[in-house]
Amino acid sequence: IEGESGTGKELVAKSIHFNSPRRDKPFVAVNCSALAENLLESELFGHEKGAFTGAVAMKKGRFEMADGGTLFLDEIGELSPGLQVKLLRVLQEKVFERVGGVKPVSVNIRIIAATNKNLKNEMVKQKFREDLFYRLNVVHIVLPPLQQRKEDIHLLAEHFIAKYAHEHKSDTPIDGITKEVQRLFYDYAWPGNVRELENVIERAMVMCTTAKISEADLPKKFKANVYNTLYIGGISADAHLDETLDLIEKKMISRALKLTGNVQSEAAKLLGIGKSGLNWKIKKFKLDIGSKI
C-alpha cells in the first residue's frame, strides 16, 4: 500500500484483513521506523532467553503473534538491509529463528506492507532490495491523498464517529454530521489526510451536545470558512488581462501559503504544482513567507 502519511494505509490493511478468511485470526501492526534495528529485529522475530542483556525469558515476536492472521508492516521502506534479508527469507521459506536461537519457527501469515516512499526509486538508490520488492509487490494499492477521494470523507467520518462513540458517551448519542459539516468537509483540502479528519471528529464529539456534529463543534479554522480555499476578491473590472492573471495567481499562492502555515511543500500540493515551481513564483511575486519548506 503506497500513499502519503496519514492517508489511511492501516485502515485499508485492516479492511483487507477483516474481509478475508483470516478475519478471525490476529491482525498485528508494526511500525518499521519506530525502533532501532536491533530492537526491531527482536520485536519482529522474538528472542530466546539470554539472547542479550535483559532477555530474562523467551519472548515471541510479531511474526509468531500474527500466525494464521495478518502482519501489517508500516513504513517498510525504513527497514535496514539486514532486516530486509531476514524478511525475504520468511517470505520465501515461511520460517525464521528467534534472536539468539537456532530452532526454525514456522508461520502462516499474510504480510501487508505500507510505505510513503516510492520503493522503485529506493531500489535505484540501492536502499531497498529488488528481490524483496517483487516478493511483496503481489497486489499494489496506491492510496491518493484524501482531497483526491472526496467520496470517502463522509464514510470515514461515520467510521470515526462509531469508533469514538464508546469513548465519549453523552446524554445524546451522536450518530452523524449535519449537511453543513458535510459541505465544509468536502471543500476542505485536508493536508493532514485521514489522520487529520479523525482528529477533527474526535474533538467534535467532545464538544457536541446534539445528535449530529454541527459547524459549532468544529475547530476555529472551519468557522473562519477557510475551506473556500482559493476565493479571490479585490480585482478591478478594468484591469489589463496580464495584470489580472498575475494578481489572481499571487492571491492564490498567498492564500495557499496562509492555509498551510507557510509550509511550501503542502502549499504546492494544494495548488497542484511542483515545489520548485512554487518557489519560483514566490520569488517572482516577492512574497515574504519565512523559512518553512
N, C-alpha and C positions, 0 to 999 in steps of 0.2 A: 504494500500500500504506500503510494508516494503522494506527499502533499505538504503544504506549509505547516508550520507549528500551529496547533490549535484548530486544525480543520476537522477534527473528529475521527482520526485514524483508529483510535482504540474503540470508539463506538462502532465503527464498521467491523472491526475484528470481532467484537462481542456479538454483533448481529450475525456474522457468519457462523460463529460457534453455536449460538443458541438456536439457529435454524438448521443445524446439521445433525446427523445421527450421533454426534458426540455431545449433544446438549446436556445429558445427564452426568457427564464427567467434568473434571475441573477445567476452568479457564484460568490460566496463570499468566500474569503480565510481568515483564522485566524491562526496566529502562536501561539500555546498554551504556548510556552516557553518565549514569548517576554514580557509578562506583569505579574505583581504580582497578586496573587489570587483575591484580592478584585477588582482590575481594570479589570481583565479578566472576572469576573462574570458580571460586568456592560457592558463590551464590547460585550459579548455573548448574554445576556438576556435583555439588556437595563435597564433603571431605570425611576422611577416616579419623578416628581418634588418634591424636598425636601427630597429625599431619603437619602441624605448625604450632607455634607458641599460642596457647589459648584454646586449642582444639581438644577440649577435655572429653568430648564424646563424638560419636559418629553423627553426622548431620546430612540429611537428604537435601539435594539441590532442587532447583525449579524444574529440571527435566523430569526427575522422579515424581515430584509433586503433581506434574501435569499428565502423568501416564494415563493413557486412554482418552485424554481430552486434547486441549489446545494450549500451546505455549506461544504467547504473543511477545515478540522481541521488538521493542520500540527503539528507535534510533540505531538501527542495525549498522548504519554507516560509521558508527563510532567504535565498532569492535576492533581490537588490536589484531595485528597479523597472526599472532599465536592463537588467539581465541577463534579467529576465522578458520584456521586449520582444524581445530577441535570440533567446531560446529559442522564443518564439511564432513568430517568422519561420522558424526552422529547421523547426518542426513543420508549418507551412503550406506552405513552398516547398521544403523539403529542401536548402537552400543557405545558405551563410554566407560571410563573409570573415574571414580571419585578422586579428588585431590589426595595424594598420599596413598592411594590404593592400587591394586593390580588386578582385582577381580572385575571382569566385564559386567556392566549393568545394562540390561536390555530395556528399551522403552518403545511404546507405540503411541506416538503423538502426531498431531498436526502442528506444523510451525507456520505462524503468520508473522511476517516481518514488516516493519514500517520504517520509513525514513523521510526526512525533509530535504535530503540531498539527491542529486542526480547520480545514481550509482554507476552509470556508464561513464560519466566524466571522472568519477573516482577511480574507475578501472584504468582509464587512460593515464591518470596520475600515479598509478600503481599503489593506490591506497586501499583498494578493495579487490579481492581475488576474483578473477574471471570465472573460475570453475564454481566458486560458491554462488556467484551471481546467477549463473544459469541453473544451478540446483534450486535456488529459491524462486526464480522467476517463472514459475509454472503458470500462475494467473497474475497479471499485472493490473492493479487498480490505481488509477490516478484520481486523486481527490481534489477537486478545484477549491479555491477559496470560497467562503460562504457567500460573498457578494455575487459570485457567478452561479450560484444554485439557490436562487431566491425561493424556489418552490419547497425547499427543505426547512425554511425558517419556522413556519407555523408548526410543522410536525415535531421539530426539535424543541420548540417552546413547550408544546404539550408534554413531550417526554420529560423535560426537566421539571415541569410543574408536578407531574406524577411522582418523580423521584424525590422531590423535596417536600411533598405533601405530608409525609410521615414525620419529617424532622421539624417542620414549622406548623404545627397544628394550631388552628384558631377556631373561634366560635362559629365562624362562617367558612366552610370548606371552599378552597379555591379550585375552580375547575376549568379555567381558561383565561384568555385575554380578550379585551374589547376590540372592536373593529378599528378604532383609532390607533391602538397599540399595534395591531397588525400592519396598518399603513406605515407607522413610524419604523417598525422593524424592517419592513420591505424596502423602504427608501434609504435606510442606513447602510453605510459601506462595510461595517463590521471588520475593521482592521485586525482585531484580535480573534476573528473567526468564531468557531463554535464555542471555544473556551470563554470568550467574552460574552456570548449570548447566555451561556449557563450562569455566569456570574451576575448578569443583569436580572435573570429570572429569580435567582436565589435571593438577591437583595429585594426585589419587588415583592416577593412572597412574605418577607419580614415586614414590609411596610403596608401591605394590602389589608384592608378591613372589609372588603366586599367579596362577592363570589367570583369576580373576574378582575384581573390586573388591569388597571387603568393608567392613563398618562401620568396621573398624580403620583403613582407608585414608582415611576422610573427616575433615574438619575437626572441631575440638572441639565446635562447636555441634551437630553431629549426635549425638555421643556423649553430650551432655547431654540428648538426647531432646527438644530444643526443638520438634521437629516435631509433637509432640502439643500444638499451639499454644495451644489455649484450654481446657486442662484446668483444672477448677475444683475446689478442695478446701477443707476447713475450714468448711463450712456446717453450722450446728446444725440438728438434725432438728426442734426445737420452735420455730424462729424463725418470726415472722409472715411472711406472703407478701410484703408490700411490702418488708420488711427483706431478705428472701432475694433478691428480684429486684434490689434495689439493690446488694447485696453481690456477686451474680453479675456484674452489669454493671460494677461497679467493678473486680472482679478481671479480667474480660475486657479492659477498657481498659488496666489496668496491665500485663497480660501482653503485649498487642499493642504497647504503647509500649516495653516491655523488648526484645521481639523485633526491633523496628525502630530501636533506639538512640535512642528518643525523637523520631524524625522523624515529626511529626504527619501529614503527607500520606501516608506509607507505612502508618502505623498505621490511618488512616481506610480505606485500600483493603483492608487485611487484615480489618477489621471489617465492611466493606461499607456504610459510612456516609459522609456528606459531611464535609469538613474542618471546616466551621462547626459542624456537629452535634457532632463530636468535641471541639472547643474548648469548647463549652457544657458538655459532660459533664465535662471536665477541671476546669472551674471549679466545677461542681456538687459533685463529689467531693473538691475541694480537693487535687488531685494535684500534686505538685511534679515538674515534668518539664524544668526548664531552659528554654532559649530556642530550641530547634531547631523548625523549621517544616516 
